[in-house]
Amino acid sequence: MQKDYNKFSKNSFSFHVILCGSEWACKETRLEKETEVISSYLPEQVYNNHPSLEKQVTVNYRIIVEINGQIYQSVAEAAKTLKMTENSIRVRLKNNHPDYRIIHRVAQGYTPVIIDGVEFNSVKAVVEAELAANRLVVIRRLNSTLEK
C-alpha cells in the first residue's frame, strides 16, 4: 500500500475512522470487525488478505513469481529487487493483483533450528513458540549469530 500511496499520491486515498469508543478496547472484537469490513469488499479491492480466499495448506516451499513481466526465483528476491516487503508481494499474489503471478512452488525441506539448547523443527516453529515476532526476526538472529 505504501508504494501505491507514494506512486498515486495521497489524493488517491482516503482514510476514515469508522468506529470508536470503549467497546473497541478488546483486540478480538476489533479483529472480528476488521474481518467483517474486509469481507464486504472484493479481494482485488483490498490490500489485506481477503477472508474469502482459500487458505493454502502450509507446506515449506519457495515460490517462483512473475511480477510486471519479470521472473523472480523467490518472493524474497522480488522484494529485494523491487524494494517492497515480502508480505505486500504475498498479499498481491494471494489477491490476484494484476501483473503478479505465481509461476511455480518448489517444495523444500525444513531446517531444524536450535535456540538455547532447544531444537525446533523449523523457523516457523520458533515463531509459533512466541520466541520471535516473525520468521524474518528469527532468520536475522540466526544470521547474526553465524557472522560472529
N, C-alpha and C positions, 0 to 999 in steps of 0.2 A: 504494500500500500504506500509506503514511504516513497518508493521510486516513482510510482504513478502520481503521487502528490507533487513531487518535485517536477515531474515531466509536464503535467497538465495544469499546474498552479492551484493555489488554494481556492480560486474561484470555481473550480470544477467539483469541489467537495463541500458538503455541509455537515456540521456536527451539532447535535442537539442532545440535551439532557431529556430523556424520555420518561424517566421515573425518578423520584427522590423521596426520601422520608425514612423514618426509623425502621419501617418494615423490611427495608433492604439491607439491614446490617448483617444478616445471615448470608454467608457466601453461597451456600447451597441454593437458597432461594434466588439469588442473583443469577447463578449459572442456569437454573431451570428457565428463568425468564429470558436469558440470553439465547438459549436453545430455541425457545418458542419464537422469538423475534427473528432469528436467522432462518428458521423453518418457513417463515412467512414469505421468504424470497426464493427465487430460483437459484440453484447452485452457482450459475455463472454471474449472478448479480451481487455476490458477496465475496469478500476476501477470506472470511472464516471457513473452516471445514464445515461443510453442509451436513446436517444430521441425516438427510435422506439418502446420501450416498452410502453404498455398502462399504463397511469396513473390511479391509483385506485381512486375511489370516496372517498373523505376524510370523514371517519367515525371514531369516537373515539373508538379505540379498543386496546386491548393488544394482542400481537402476541406470541403464544407458538411456539418455534422453536426447530429444531434438528440440531445440529452442530457437525460434526465429531462423530455421533452416540450418543451424549449426548443430552437429552431433557432439555430445559430451559423454565420456566414459563413466561418469558418475554425477550425482547431484552435487557432491562436494566440488568437483571440478567446475561444473557450471556456475555454482555460487561464487567461487573464487574468481573465475574469469569475468563474470557479469557484475561482480561486486554487489551481490544480493545475498540474503540469508538463505540457507538450505530450506528452512521452513517455508519461506514465501514461495520458493520454487515448488516444493511438495504440495502446497495448497493449490497452486495454479494447475499442477498436473492432475491432482485429485478432482478439481472442479472443471476439468476440460477447458481450460483457458485457451483461447486461440493462440496458435504458434507454440504451444507447449505440448509435447507428445512423448509418451513412454515408448521407446523402441524395443527394449528387452530387459528382463530381470535376470540377473546372473546370480544363481544360488551360491552362497558362501557358507563355510562352517563358522561356528562361534569360536572365539579365542578366550580361554579361561583367563581370569584376572585375579590376582592375589593382592589383597589390601590388608595391611596389618596382620598378616598370617592367616587371613580368612580367604578361602577360594570361592570365587563366584564364577558361574559358567559363562558369563558374558558381561559386556559393558552395560547392557540393558539391565541385567540383574543387580548391578551396583546401584543404578538409579532407582530401581524398584525397592531396594533396601533402604532408600532415602539417605544414602551416603553422599549423594551429589544431586544437583538440581536437574541435570540433563546429561545426555551422552557426551556432548562436547566438553563439558567440565571434566568428566572422567578421563577422556582422551587427552585433554591438555595436561591434567595432573600426571597421567602416566608418562606422557612425552617429557614433561619437566623432570621427572624422576630419572628417565633414561639419559637426559642431557647432562646430569651432574657428574 
